Protein backbone atom coordinates (compact mmCIF):
# COMPACT_ATOMS: atom_id res chain seq x y z
CA UNK A 1 0.00 0.00 0.00
CA UNK A 2 1.40 3.38 -0.95
CA UNK A 3 0.70 6.20 1.42
CA UNK A 4 -1.28 9.21 0.26
CA UNK A 5 0.29 11.44 2.85
CA UNK A 6 1.87 10.46 6.10
CA UNK A 7 0.46 11.39 9.50
CA UNK A 8 3.87 11.43 11.12
CA UNK A 9 6.89 10.50 9.05
CA UNK A 10 6.04 6.94 8.15
CA UNK A 11 8.43 6.90 5.23
CA UNK A 12 11.23 7.83 7.63
CA UNK A 13 10.13 5.13 10.08
CA UNK A 14 10.51 2.46 7.42
CA UNK A 15 13.89 3.77 6.27
CA UNK A 16 15.29 3.78 9.78
CA UNK A 17 14.69 0.06 10.22
CA UNK A 18 16.82 -0.67 7.17
CA UNK A 19 19.69 1.49 8.35
CA UNK A 20 19.57 0.63 12.05
CA UNK A 21 21.70 -1.96 13.86
CA UNK A 22 20.60 -5.58 13.94
CA UNK A 23 18.79 -5.16 17.25
CA UNK A 24 15.82 -3.23 15.82
CA UNK A 25 12.61 -5.14 16.59
CA UNK A 26 9.47 -5.22 14.46
CA UNK A 27 6.21 -7.02 15.18
CA UNK A 28 2.58 -7.10 14.17
CA UNK A 29 -0.05 -6.63 16.88
CA UNK A 30 -3.60 -7.57 15.92
CA UNK A 31 -6.48 -5.56 17.28
CA UNK A 32 -7.37 -6.65 20.82
CA UNK A 33 -10.50 -4.52 21.06
CA UNK A 34 -12.08 -1.25 19.95
CA UNK A 35 -13.39 0.33 23.13
CA UNK A 36 -14.03 3.62 24.88
CA UNK A 37 -11.52 3.18 27.71
CA UNK A 38 -8.20 4.90 28.41
CA UNK A 39 -6.32 3.23 31.31
CA UNK A 40 -3.61 5.89 31.28
CA UNK A 41 -5.49 9.20 31.03
CA UNK A 42 -8.87 8.10 32.45
CA UNK A 43 -8.04 5.12 34.72
CA UNK A 44 -11.01 3.24 36.09
CA UNK A 45 -13.54 4.98 33.88
CA UNK A 46 -15.80 2.87 31.68
CA UNK A 47 -16.77 5.30 28.96
CA UNK A 48 -13.75 7.56 28.39
CA UNK A 49 -14.35 10.69 26.30
CA UNK A 50 -13.45 9.06 22.97
CA UNK A 51 -12.92 5.74 21.24
CA UNK A 52 -9.59 3.88 20.99
CA UNK A 53 -8.16 0.83 19.28
CA UNK A 54 -6.06 -1.26 21.68
CA UNK A 55 -3.58 -4.07 21.05
CA UNK A 56 -1.41 -6.37 23.19
CA UNK A 57 -2.03 -8.49 26.28
CA UNK A 58 -5.51 -9.60 27.29
CA UNK A 59 -5.15 -8.41 30.89
CA UNK A 60 -6.18 -5.01 29.56
CA UNK A 61 -8.80 -3.24 31.67
CA UNK A 62 -9.86 0.32 32.40
CA UNK A 63 -7.71 0.59 35.55
CA UNK A 64 -4.41 -1.28 34.97
CA UNK A 65 -2.74 -0.44 38.29
CA UNK A 66 1.01 0.17 37.83
CA UNK A 67 1.92 -2.36 40.54
CA UNK A 68 0.41 -5.16 38.47
CA UNK A 69 2.55 -7.27 36.16
CA UNK A 70 0.81 -7.41 32.77
CA UNK A 71 2.79 -10.52 31.77
CA UNK A 72 1.64 -12.40 34.87
CA UNK A 73 -2.00 -11.40 34.47
CA UNK A 74 -2.32 -11.97 30.72
CA UNK A 75 -2.94 -15.36 29.18
CA UNK A 76 -2.39 -14.28 25.57
CA UNK A 77 -1.22 -11.36 23.44
CA UNK A 78 -2.18 -10.07 20.01
CA UNK A 79 1.49 -9.35 19.24
CA UNK A 80 3.68 -11.72 17.24
CA UNK A 81 6.37 -11.62 19.93
CA UNK A 82 4.66 -13.89 22.43
CA UNK A 83 6.65 -12.42 25.36
CA UNK A 84 5.14 -8.96 24.84
CA UNK A 85 2.02 -8.48 26.96
CA UNK A 86 2.32 -4.69 26.83
CA UNK A 87 -0.65 -2.62 25.70
CA UNK A 88 -0.56 0.05 23.03
CA UNK A 89 -3.46 2.20 21.88
CA UNK A 90 -4.40 5.10 19.61
CA UNK A 91 -7.49 7.04 18.61
CA UNK A 92 -9.78 5.81 15.82
CA UNK A 93 -10.17 7.52 12.46
CA UNK A 94 -13.65 8.36 11.19
CA UNK A 95 -14.94 9.63 7.85
CA UNK A 96 -17.54 12.41 7.98
CA UNK A 97 -19.79 12.38 4.93
CA UNK A 98 -21.32 15.47 3.40
CA UNK A 99 -24.66 14.64 5.11
CA UNK A 100 -22.96 14.89 8.52
CA UNK A 101 -22.90 11.18 9.40
CA UNK A 102 -19.77 9.30 10.48
CA UNK A 103 -18.31 5.91 9.61
CA UNK A 104 -15.24 4.25 11.13
CA UNK A 105 -12.26 3.92 8.81
CA UNK A 106 -11.12 0.31 8.98
CA UNK A 107 -7.47 -0.78 8.95
CA UNK A 108 -5.21 -3.18 7.09
CA UNK A 109 -2.19 -4.91 8.57
CA UNK A 110 1.15 -3.68 7.31
CA UNK A 111 2.96 -5.32 4.40
CA UNK A 112 3.66 -8.92 5.37
CA UNK A 113 1.05 -8.77 8.16
CA UNK A 114 -2.09 -8.11 6.14
CA UNK A 115 -3.99 -10.87 7.94
CA UNK A 116 -3.76 -9.21 11.37
CA UNK A 117 -7.27 -9.02 12.81
CA UNK A 118 -8.68 -5.53 12.48
CA UNK A 119 -5.46 -4.37 10.82
CA UNK A 120 -3.96 -3.67 14.22
CA UNK A 121 -0.69 -1.81 14.74
CA UNK A 122 2.80 -2.56 13.51
CA UNK A 123 5.29 -1.81 16.30
CA UNK A 124 8.99 -1.06 16.08
CA UNK A 125 11.59 -0.87 18.88
CA UNK A 126 14.72 1.03 17.81
CA UNK A 127 18.01 1.36 19.72
CA UNK A 128 20.17 4.48 19.57
CA UNK A 129 21.68 4.28 16.08
CA UNK A 130 25.22 5.39 16.96
CA UNK A 131 25.49 4.21 20.54
CA UNK A 132 23.15 1.28 21.34
CA UNK A 133 25.15 0.38 24.46
CA UNK A 134 24.01 1.27 27.97
CA UNK A 135 20.40 1.35 26.82
CA UNK A 136 17.87 0.43 29.52
CA UNK A 137 14.79 -1.65 28.75
CA UNK A 138 11.54 -0.56 30.36
CA UNK A 139 10.65 -1.63 33.90
CA UNK A 140 7.41 -3.01 35.33
CA UNK A 141 4.93 -0.17 35.81
CA UNK A 142 6.47 2.01 33.09
CA UNK A 143 3.97 3.87 30.93
CA UNK A 144 3.94 6.91 28.71
CA UNK A 145 2.00 8.88 26.17
CA UNK A 146 3.06 10.82 23.11
CA UNK A 147 1.39 13.41 20.94
CA UNK A 148 -0.92 16.23 21.97
CA UNK A 149 -4.65 15.68 21.38
CA UNK A 150 -5.11 19.46 21.62
CA UNK A 151 -2.62 20.24 18.83
CA UNK A 152 -4.25 21.76 15.77
CA UNK A 153 -1.24 22.98 13.82
CA UNK A 154 2.39 22.04 13.20
CA UNK A 155 4.82 22.61 16.08
CA UNK A 156 8.50 21.87 16.56
CA UNK A 157 7.55 19.24 19.13
CA UNK A 158 5.32 17.33 16.74
CA UNK A 159 6.17 15.25 13.70
CA UNK A 160 2.56 14.96 12.61
CA UNK A 161 1.16 16.51 9.46
CA UNK A 162 -2.34 17.33 8.34
CA UNK A 163 -5.01 15.00 7.03
CA UNK A 164 -4.90 14.71 3.22
CA UNK A 165 -7.25 17.05 1.35
CA UNK A 166 -7.77 14.70 -1.60
CA UNK A 167 -8.82 11.14 -2.35
CA UNK A 168 -6.14 8.52 -2.80
CA UNK A 169 -6.22 4.97 -4.10
CA UNK A 170 -4.23 3.33 -1.32
CA UNK A 171 -5.14 4.79 2.08
CA UNK A 172 -3.30 6.64 4.85
CA UNK A 173 -0.31 5.55 6.92
CA UNK A 174 -0.14 7.10 10.39
CA UNK A 175 3.06 6.87 12.47
CA UNK A 176 3.57 7.76 16.13
CA UNK A 177 7.08 8.19 17.57
CA UNK A 178 7.62 7.93 21.33
CA UNK A 179 10.44 9.80 23.13
CA UNK A 180 13.62 7.69 23.55
CA UNK A 181 15.10 9.36 26.65
CA UNK A 182 14.06 8.72 30.28
CA UNK A 183 14.79 10.51 33.56
CA UNK A 184 15.78 7.15 35.05
CA UNK A 185 13.56 7.60 38.11
CA UNK A 186 9.86 7.96 37.39
CA UNK A 187 7.82 5.22 35.76
CA UNK A 188 5.09 7.73 34.96
CA UNK A 189 4.33 11.43 35.46
CA UNK A 190 1.11 13.44 35.94
CA UNK A 191 1.00 14.33 32.24
CA UNK A 192 2.34 10.86 31.27
CA UNK A 193 5.06 12.61 29.29
CA UNK A 194 7.42 14.65 31.50
CA UNK A 195 9.42 11.61 32.65
CA UNK A 196 10.54 11.04 29.05
CA UNK A 197 12.11 13.41 26.56
CA UNK A 198 13.51 13.89 23.08
CA UNK A 199 17.25 14.31 22.42
CA UNK A 200 18.36 17.84 23.17
CA UNK A 201 19.91 18.17 19.74
CA UNK A 202 19.63 16.26 16.51
CA UNK A 203 17.52 13.15 16.04
CA UNK A 204 17.70 9.90 18.01
CA UNK A 205 17.96 7.83 14.83
CA UNK A 206 20.88 10.03 13.76
CA UNK A 207 22.73 9.72 17.05
CA UNK A 208 21.35 12.74 18.91
CA UNK A 209 22.29 12.59 22.63
CA UNK A 210 19.75 12.48 25.46
CA UNK A 211 19.54 15.64 27.63
CA UNK A 212 21.06 15.80 31.10
CA UNK A 213 17.56 15.89 32.62
CA UNK A 214 16.67 12.61 30.91
CA UNK A 215 20.03 10.87 30.48
CA UNK A 216 18.86 7.25 30.22
CA UNK A 217 18.48 5.83 26.73
CA UNK A 218 15.45 3.61 26.23
CA UNK A 219 14.26 1.86 23.07
CA UNK A 220 12.35 4.20 20.80
CA UNK A 221 8.87 2.80 20.19
CA UNK A 222 7.22 3.60 16.87
CA UNK A 223 3.60 2.72 16.06
CA UNK A 224 2.47 2.40 12.45
CA UNK A 225 -1.19 2.12 11.39
CA UNK A 226 -2.57 1.65 7.87
CA UNK A 227 -6.01 3.21 7.47
CA UNK A 228 -8.06 1.90 4.54
CA UNK A 229 -9.86 4.95 3.15
CA UNK A 230 -10.68 3.39 -0.23
CA UNK A 231 -14.38 2.80 0.44
CA UNK A 232 -14.82 6.56 0.82
CA UNK A 233 -13.32 7.51 -2.55
CA UNK A 234 -16.57 8.88 -3.94
CA UNK A 235 -17.31 12.46 -4.89
CA UNK A 236 -20.84 11.93 -3.59
CA UNK A 237 -19.47 11.39 -0.06
CA UNK A 238 -16.81 14.09 0.18
CA UNK A 239 -17.88 17.59 1.33
CA UNK A 240 -19.18 19.82 -1.44
CA UNK A 241 -17.07 22.74 -0.20
CA UNK A 242 -13.82 20.85 -0.87
CA UNK A 243 -12.85 20.45 2.80
CA UNK A 244 -11.26 17.20 3.91
CA UNK A 245 -13.61 14.69 5.61
CA UNK A 246 -11.39 12.72 8.02
CA UNK A 247 -11.60 13.19 11.79
CA UNK A 248 -9.98 11.55 14.80
CA UNK A 249 -12.40 10.04 17.30
CA UNK A 250 -11.75 12.92 19.72
CA UNK A 251 -13.02 15.51 17.21
CA UNK A 252 -9.79 16.70 15.56
CA UNK A 253 -10.31 17.40 11.84
CA UNK A 254 -6.77 18.70 11.26
CA UNK A 255 -4.81 15.50 11.94
CA UNK A 256 -2.25 17.21 14.18
CA UNK A 257 -3.72 15.89 17.45
CA UNK A 258 -2.95 12.23 16.77
CA UNK A 259 -1.41 10.53 19.83
CA UNK A 260 -0.64 7.14 21.33
CA UNK A 261 -0.27 5.42 24.71
CA UNK A 262 1.96 2.64 26.02
CA UNK A 263 1.91 0.43 29.13
CA UNK A 264 4.93 -1.86 29.52
CA UNK A 265 4.30 -5.59 29.89
CA UNK A 266 7.18 -7.68 28.48
CA UNK A 267 7.70 -11.00 30.26
CA UNK A 268 10.67 -11.10 32.65
CA UNK A 269 13.94 -10.01 31.05
CA UNK A 270 12.95 -10.93 27.49
CA UNK A 271 13.25 -7.39 26.12
CA UNK A 272 16.60 -6.88 27.83
CA UNK A 273 17.91 -10.13 26.38
CA UNK A 274 16.66 -9.27 22.90
CA UNK A 275 18.54 -5.97 22.86
CA UNK A 276 21.71 -7.47 24.30
CA UNK A 277 21.73 -10.31 21.76
CA UNK A 278 25.18 -10.94 20.29
CA UNK A 279 24.10 -13.54 17.75
CA UNK A 280 23.07 -11.05 15.08
CA UNK A 281 19.56 -12.47 14.92
CA UNK A 282 17.58 -9.63 16.49
CA UNK A 283 16.69 -8.02 13.18
CA UNK A 284 15.06 -11.04 11.62
CA UNK A 285 11.43 -10.00 11.94
CA UNK A 286 9.38 -12.61 13.78
CA UNK A 287 12.13 -15.25 13.92
CA UNK A 288 14.34 -13.79 16.63
CA UNK A 289 16.35 -16.48 18.32
CA UNK A 290 15.98 -14.81 21.72
CA UNK A 291 12.24 -14.06 21.63
CA UNK A 292 9.40 -16.53 21.33
CA UNK A 293 7.43 -15.81 18.14
CA UNK A 294 3.86 -16.74 17.39
CA UNK A 295 1.98 -16.68 14.12
CA UNK A 296 -0.44 -13.91 13.21
CA UNK A 297 -3.19 -16.53 13.16
CA UNK A 298 -2.42 -17.35 16.81
CA UNK A 299 -2.25 -13.66 17.72
CA UNK A 300 -5.65 -13.18 16.09
CA UNK A 301 -7.18 -15.64 18.55
CA UNK A 302 -6.45 -13.31 21.47
CA UNK A 303 -9.17 -10.73 22.09
CA UNK A 304 -11.35 -9.20 24.78
CA UNK A 305 -14.92 -7.95 24.71
CA UNK A 306 -15.48 -4.18 24.75
CA UNK A 307 -16.41 -2.90 28.20
CA UNK A 308 -18.62 -0.15 26.78
CA UNK A 309 -21.53 -1.55 24.80
CA UNK A 310 -22.24 0.85 21.96
CA UNK A 311 -22.31 1.00 18.18
CA UNK A 312 -18.97 1.99 16.69
CA UNK A 313 -19.47 0.92 13.06
CA UNK A 314 -21.94 1.73 10.32
CA UNK A 315 -23.10 5.24 9.56
CA UNK A 316 -23.55 7.08 12.88
CA UNK A 317 -25.16 10.42 13.74
CA UNK A 318 -22.31 11.09 16.18
CA UNK A 319 -19.02 9.40 17.02
CA UNK A 320 -18.96 7.30 20.22
CA UNK A 321 -18.88 9.53 23.26
CA UNK A 322 -21.10 12.03 21.43
CA UNK A 323 -17.96 13.65 20.04
CA UNK A 324 -18.60 16.10 17.21
CA UNK A 325 -16.09 16.97 14.50
CA UNK A 326 -14.52 20.39 15.05
CA UNK A 327 -15.84 22.22 12.01
N, C-alpha and C positions, 0 to 999 in steps of 0.2 A: 504494500500500500504506500503510495506516495503521499506526502503530507501537502495539504493546501497551504497552510501557514502554521508555523509552530506556536503553541502556547507554552512559552519557555523555549529553550534552545535545544530541541530534540535532535536536530542534526548534529550539534556539538556533542550531545550525550552519546550518540552512537559512535562518533569518531574517537572519543576518548577511550572507549573500551578497546579499540584496535591498537591504540598507541600506548596503553597503560602496561604496567608490569603484569606478570602472569597471575598475580593474586587478585585480579579483579573478578568479582563474582556476579553472575547473572542468573536470574531464575524467573519462572512464570508463577504467578499466584492467581488462581481462579477466584471468582467472586464467592465470598463466604455468605454474604447477605447484602441486600439493599434495605436500609433501615434508617429511621429518624432517631438515632442515638449518637452521642459524642462523648465517649468516656473521658476524654481529656479536658475539654472545655466545659461540658455540662455533665459532670459525673453524677450518676444516680438518677438522672432524669430520663424517663420514658416519654419521648416526644420532644426532642431537641428542636431548636428553631428551624432547621432545614435538613434535607435528606442527604445521606452519604452512601457510598459504596464502600464496603469493608472486606478485607482479605486477611488470610492468615489462620491462626489457631482457633479452634472451636470453643475455647474457654472465654471468648469474647462476651462481655456483658456491659451494661450501662455504667457500672461502677468501676470495676477493674482496679482494686486497691493496689497501690505500689508495693506493698509488702508481699503480695502474692506472686508466686512463680508461675508464669504462663505455661512454661513447658511441663510443669508438674500437673497442672489442672487440665490441660488440653489432652484430648485423645486422638486428634488428627489435625492436619493443617492443609490448607489449600495451596501451599507453596511446594514447588518441586524439590526443594531441599527439605527433607523430612525432619531435620533437626530445628527448623525455624518455625516456632510457634508464636512469633511476634505478630502484632496486628498493625496494619497500615490502612489508612482511609483517606478519601477525598470527597469533594462535593460531586454531585451529579449534573450532567449537562442536559438542558431541555431545549426544545425548539418551540418558539412562539409563532403560531401561524397568524396570518393577517386578520383572522376573525377573533383573535385574542385568546384562543385555546392553546394548551401546552401538551407536548408529548415528549416522553423521555427519549434521549438519544442513546441507542444501544451501543455496545462496544464489541470489538473484535480483538482476540489475542494477538500479540505481536508476531512478527514473522518467525515461523518455526514453532509457535505456540498457539496457532489459530483455534485449536480445539478447547482452549481453556473456557470453562463454564462462565458465561456472562462476559467474556472478554477479559475480565480481571485486570491486573496490573503487572507489568514487567518491572522487576526490581533489580537495580544494580548496587553493588557495594564497591567503591573505589578506594584504594590506598593513596597516600600522597605520592605523586608521580616521580618526584626526584629524591624523596627521602622516606621510603615506606617503613623504615625501622622505627622503633620506639612508639609505634601506634598502639593505642589502647582500644580493645573491643568494649562494647557497651556492657554495663553491669545490670544486674537484676533491679528493676524499679525505674530504669532510665526511660525517659519519654521526652518527646519534643514535637514542636509544630513548626512549620515554615510557610511563608506567604502571609499576606495581609488581606483578609476578606473585605476590608474597608478601602483597599486601594482601587482607584478608578482612573489612574493614569500612570505612565511610566515613571519610575524613580530609579535612582542609582542602586537602591537596595533590592530591586526586583529584576529578575530576568524575564518576566512574563511580557507577552505582547498582546495586542488586541485580538478579539474574535475576527475572523475573516469577513469581509463585506461582500463576498461573492460565492456562488455555488462552485463546488469542486467535485470531480468524479471519484475521489478516493477517500475523503474523510479528513479528520483533524487529529494530529498527534499532540498531546499535551504532556509536558515534562515538568516535574517538580524536583528541584535540587535542595537538599538539606545542608545546613552549615556543617563543616568538617572539623571545627575546633571546639574544645570543651574546657570549662573552667577547672575541671578535675575534682570538683567538690560536690556540686549539686546535681542530683539526678533529675530534677525538674525545677521550674521557677514559676512564679505567679502568672507570668505571661506565656509560659511554656517555651520561651525563646531565649531569654537573657542568659541562661547558663551555657548556651552555645554561641558561636560567632563565626564570621567569615574571616579569611586571612586579611591581615591589615594592609597588605599590598599585593598586587598581582592576583592570579587565580590559583586555586588549590591544584587543579589539574596541570598547571604550568609551574608548580613548585613554590607558589606563594606561601610564606611562613605564617604560622598562627600568631596572633597578638599576645603580648605578655599577660593580658587579663584572662586569656583563654589559651594557655600554652599546650594543652594536651591534644594531640592529633587523634582523631577518631575516623573510622571509615566514612566516606561520604556516600550517603544513600541518595539514589536517584530513582524516582517513580516515573514510569512511562505508560500512558494510556492512549489507546487508539479508539477514537469516537467515530462511529459509522453514520455519517450524515447523508448517505446516498439516498435514502428514502424520502428526503425532504428536498431533493433537487427538482422542484417544480415551481414555475413562475406563478402558478395559482396559489401557492402556499406562502411565498415570500412577501414581505410587506410591500404595498404599492408605492410607498414613498422612498423605496430604495434603501432603507435602513437594514442593518443585519438582524437576523431573528434569533440568534443563540443567546442563552442565558444560563448562568450557573444557578443551582438550586437555592442559593441564598439571595437571589434577586439581581446579581451583577450582570449587566448587559454589555459591559466593556471587555471582559475577559481578564482584566488586570488583578482581580481579587482572588484568583485561583490559589488554593492552599492545600496542604496535606498534613497528616498527623502520623506519629509513630510511637508505638509502645514496644519496648524490647522484650523478646521472649525466646531467644535461642537456648537450646538445651545444653546445660553444663558449660564446658569449655570449647564446644564445637566451633564457634566463630573464631575464637583465639587460635585454635589449631589450624583452621583453614587459612588464616592470614600469616601464619608462621611456617606454612608448608614449604619444605625445601626440595620437594620432588618435581617441581615444575608442572604440577597437574592442576593447579587451582584456577586455571583459565579455560578449562575444558567444558564449559557449559554445565550440563546436568550430570556429568560423569566425573566429578571431583573424587579423587581417591581418599580424601579425608572427610568428606561429608556424605551422609546417606541420601541418595537420590530416590525419588519416586516418580512414577509416570504421571503425565497430566491427567490421564484417565483416573488414576487413584486419587489425585488431588481433587478432581471434580466430585468425588464421592463425599467429600467433607463439606458440610454446610450446616447452618443453623436457621431456625425460623425467625422472621422479623418479630421484634417485641412490640412494635406499633402496627396495629392492623389497620391498614388504609390502602387505597388504590394509588399506585405509583405509575402505572402504565396506561396506555390508551390516551385518548384526547381528554384533557382535564380542564375544568374552568379555572382552577388555580393549582399551583404547585403544592406538594405536601407541606403542611405547616402554614398554609394560607399565605405563602410568600408570593408577592407580586413582582413582576419584572420592573426594574427601575427605568421608566420611560422618560 
